Amino acid sequence: MQLSYSIIPRRLDLFGRVCIVSGKFGEGTEIGGGINWYVFDNRNVRGTFETKKVNHSPAANDLYGYFAGEIGTRFQARILTDF
């Protein structure tokens, strides 16, 4: 689940999220939050700054730089573009 609030409409958002996966092979959790900065007042170019706590990550994603089974706290800063 992810929730966000626009501090400055079309420019700056705060967000928080939580993910819990549980099954016969174990449990993984992730909790975090950060800000999105929309450089040109739209989602095409944005900077994302995020902190998250991961405990046995249930997924892997090369784009966001985390791996299945990972444990620890991450601090990330990214520039994302959509074409």
C-alpha positions as CSV (number, residue, x, y, z in Angstrom):
1,M,0.0,0.0,0.0
2,Q,1.3,3.5,-0.8
3,L,-0.2,6.8,0.3
4,S,0.9,10.2,-0.9
5,Y,0.1,13.9,-0.3
6,S,0.9,16.7,-2.6
7,I,2.6,19.5,-0.6
8,I,2.9,21.7,-3.8
9,P,0.4,20.5,-6.4
10,R,2.1,19.1,-9.6
11,R,5.5,19.9,-8.0
12,L,6.3,18.1,-4.7
13,D,4.7,15.0,-3.1
14,L,5.4,13.2,0.2
15,F,4.8,9.5,0.2
16,G,4.8,6.5,2.5
17,R,4.5,2.8,1.8
18,V,4.3,-0.6,3.3
19,C,4.5,-4.0,1.8
20,I,4.0,-7.4,3.6
21,V,4.1,-10.7,1.8
22,S,3.5,-13.9,3.8
23,G,3.2,-17.5,2.6
24,K,4.4,-21.0,3.1
25,F,8.0,-20.0,2.1
26,G,8.3,-17.2,4.7
27,E,7.5,-13.5,5.2
28,G,9.0,-10.3,3.8
29,T,8.3,-6.7,4.7
30,E,9.2,-3.3,3.5
31,I,8.3,0.1,5.0
32,G,9.5,3.5,3.7
33,G,8.8,7.0,2.7
34,G,10.2,9.9,0.8
35,I,9.5,12.8,-1.6
36,N,8.9,13.1,-5.3
37,W,9.9,16.3,-7.1
38,Y,8.3,16.8,-10.5
39,V,10.9,18.9,-12.3
40,F,8.6,20.2,-15.1
41,D,5.3,20.1,-13.3
42,N,4.4,16.6,-14.7
43,R,5.5,13.0,-14.2
44,N,7.8,12.8,-17.2
45,V,10.9,13.8,-15.3
46,R,11.0,13.4,-11.5
47,G,13.5,13.2,-8.7
48,T,12.8,10.7,-6.0
49,F,14.4,10.7,-2.6
50,E,13.5,7.7,-0.3
51,T,14.4,5.9,2.8
52,K,13.2,2.4,3.5
53,K,13.6,-0.5,5.9
54,V,13.6,-3.9,4.2
55,N,13.3,-7.3,6.0
56,H,13.7,-10.3,3.7
57,S,12.6,-8.5,0.6
58,P,9.9,-10.5,-1.1
59,A,10.8,-9.2,-4.5
60,A,13.7,-8.2,-6.7
61,N,13.9,-5.2,-9.1
62,D,17.0,-4.0,-10.9
63,L,15.4,-0.7,-11.7
64,Y,15.0,0.2,-8.0
65,G,18.2,-1.6,-6.8
66,Y,16.9,-4.2,-4.4
67,F,17.2,-7.9,-4.4
68,A,15.1,-10.8,-3.1
69,G,16.0,-11.7,0.5
70,E,17.7,-8.4,1.2
71,I,17.8,-7.0,4.8
72,G,18.6,-3.5,5.9
73,T,17.9,0.2,5.5
74,R,18.3,1.9,2.2
75,F,18.7,5.5,1.2
76,Q,18.0,6.2,-2.4
77,A,18.1,9.3,-4.7
78,R,17.0,8.8,-8.3
79,I,16.1,10.8,-11.4
80,L,13.4,9.0,-13.5
81,T,12.2,9.8,-17.0
82,D,9.3,8.6,-19.0
83,F,9.3,8.6,-22.7
